[in-house]
Amino acid sequence: MHRAVFDNKAYIEFSRKSCVEVMAMQDIERALAEKPKRAATYRTKDAYGDEIECFVKFPGVTIDQLRRLIEGPALEYMQGPLMPYMGVVDPHTLETIGGVKRGEPYTASHFIAAIKPHVEALQEKYGTGVTRKAWDGVRDGVVKVDVALGRNAISLAMAVYREMVKLAGARPPDALQRRLDSTRGVILGDAATRLDAIEARIAKGEGAKVKSELARLAKALAETKLEKRAAALLAAARKE
């Protein structure tokens, strides 16, 4: 099925716009032990620089991710009547609403024909979902913010956050809004801690040494709850 469907350009384009695909290998431990070509893996590093092991056939999908899928709702689905091919699930209720059953053709065109009516029905019921570009952009932004804060680059983190807000749009779905709110909270928490340290330095007469950093922070924290505090500290530093 992988070659017939997941490598098909028409299905890739359709899936990119219409699907969130979940897969699982029921015999993953045996595959890892026997190491057949279809379960070949490679080692690389994630966005944080940590080493991870991914599947060659599914670049970016880690062994740990597939293990967690097997331990979750995916196992129940795999043991159901639609296994081992494809089922369409309502993402809001996690109920199976259609799919391709055992014995049916599993060409890309057949899969698209089986999925498309359900996509249209879900959109009519729930509204148009978030684009993959927005979802991926916000997800990647969370990582970039983490990395920036690890280097104490608060201004950069705020710049990334604002790009995430633009990608999410004026009325993002709850899942994206929670990510945005959480990211903003983490940034402002780190910023508040940094402002505490800078305030202590100003009190020691080191205002001249922190003016440049404060100027960047004041600009980055505009339109946040820390805007006035950053501006006041910058004014105090400039008086020294």
Secondary structure, 3 states (H helix, E strand, C coil): CHHHHHCCHHHHHHHHHHCCCCCCCCCHHHHHHHCCHHHCEEEEECCCCCEEEEECCCCCCEHHHHHHHHHCCHHHHHCCCCCCCEEEECCCCCCEEEEECCCCCCCHHHHHHHHHHHHHHHHHHHCCCCCHHHHHHHHHHHHHHHHHHHCCCHHHHHHHHHHHHHHHCCCCCHHHHHHHHHHHHHHHHHHHHHHHHHHHHHHCCCHHHHHHHHHHHHHHCCCCCCHHHHHHHHHHHHHC
